[in-house]
Amino acid sequence: MVVSVSAVVLLTVIVFLLVRKGGLKASHAVVSALLGFYLASSSAAPSIRQLSTRIASLISDVKL
């Protein structure tokens, strides 16, 4: 669960910065958020969750 909350916070910060500095329009951000909600309720949600968990695991295993 910690990974999910961290990912949500990170993605929120990225979208906020893109809206403020990167020229992303607020309407595009809203459409992206709606897409996320629809994907979360689709049959692809478990696969997406599994993929994001694996990527987070790979990143956490990287030693600098």
N, C-alpha and C positions, 0 to 999 in steps of 0.2 A: 504494500500500500504506500510506503514511503516513496518508492520510485514513481508511482502514479502522481502523487501530489507534487513531487519535485519536477516532474515533466510538465505538469499543468502550469506551475509557476514559471518555469523557464520559457515555455511557449507563449505564455501571456506577456512576459517581458519582451520577448522577441517581436511579437505582434505590435505591442505598444511602441517599441522603437521604430518599427517599420512604418507605422502610421505617422509618427512624429517626424522622423528624419528621412525615411526611405521613399516617400511618395506613395505609400500604400493608402488607398482611399478607405475611409471608414466603411463604406458599403461593401468593399471587397472583404474586409475583415469580418463583417457580419455574415456574408455568404459563406466564407470559410468556416466560421463557427457553426453555422447551420449544417453544413456538410458533415462536420465532425459529429454533431448530434445524430444525424441520420445514419452515419456509418456505425456509431455506437449501438444503434438498435437493429442493425442489419445482421445477416448471417455471417458476414465477413469480420465481425467484431472479435471473435475469439482468435482468429488468425492474426489480426492486426495487433491485438494485445500480446500474443505470444511473440511476434516479431519484435515489438518494441521492448519486451522484457529481455529477449536475447541480445538485442543491441545494447541495452543498458548494462547487461552482464558483461558483454565484451569490453565496453568502455571502462567499467569498474575494474576489470582484470588487467588493464594496461598499466604497466609500471614505468614511470619516467626516470 
